[in-house]
Amino acid sequence: MSAAENIDPAEGHLWGYEDCARYIGVARWTFVNRISKEPDFPRPAIELSRKIRRWLPEDVKDWAYRSRRRNRR
């Protein structure tokens, strides 16, 4: 079972850096400094500061799906 399959937060839960990184399968540093800054990565649903950002899980999952499909070509 992959790390992504272990993430199944309750309805309404927003994902932070750790959740997003775990779902995508990268280190937190990689997510914070590379992936979250990609132009096509979804904007945070909530941004309280540069260090406190939260994403909708559906947005992250959609991005990951599109990214995997794009990389298979």
C-alpha positions in Angstrom: 0.0 0.0 0.0 1.4 3.4 -1.0 1.6 6.4 1.3 -1.1 8.1 -0.7 -3.6 5.3 0.1 -3.1 5.9 3.8 -4.4 9.5 3.6 -8.1 9.5 4.0 -8.9 12.6 6.1 -12.4 13.3 7.4 -14.7 15.3 5.2 -13.9 19.0 5.3 -10.3 18.6 6.4 -7.8 20.8 4.6 -4.3 19.5 3.9 -1.2 21.2 5.1 2.3 20.8 3.7 2.9 17.3 5.3 -0.4 15.9 4.0 0.2 17.2 0.4 3.8 15.9 0.4 2.7 12.5 1.7 0.0 12.1 -0.9 2.2 13.1 -3.8 5.0 10.9 -2.4 7.7 13.5 -2.0 9.6 14.9 1.0 8.1 17.9 2.7 11.0 20.1 1.6 10.4 19.1 -2.1 6.8 20.0 -1.8 7.3 23.3 -0.1 10.2 24.5 -2.2 9.3 23.0 -5.6 5.9 21.5 -6.1 3.8 24.1 -4.3 5.5 26.8 -6.4 4.7 25.3 -9.8 2.5 27.5 -11.8 -0.2 24.9 -12.4 -0.3 23.7 -8.7 -3.6 24.8 -7.1 -3.6 27.9 -4.9 -4.2 27.3 -1.2 -7.8 27.4 0.0 -6.5 29.2 3.1 -3.3 31.2 3.4 -2.8 32.6 6.9 0.9 33.4 6.3 3.7 32.1 4.1 4.2 29.3 6.5 0.6 28.4 7.1 -1.2 27.3 4.0 -4.0 24.7 3.5 -5.3 23.1 0.4 -8.5 21.3 -0.5 -7.7 17.6 -0.9 -9.7 17.4 -4.1 -7.5 20.1 -5.7 -4.3 18.3 -4.8 -5.6 15.0 -5.9 -6.7 16.5 -9.3 -3.3 18.1 -9.8 -1.5 14.8 -9.0 -3.7 12.9 -11.4 -3.1 15.4 -14.2 0.6 15.5 -13.4 0.9 11.7 -13.6 -0.9 11.6 -16.9 1.2 14.4 -18.3 4.4 12.6 -17.2 3.4 9.3 -18.8 3.4 10.8 -22.3 
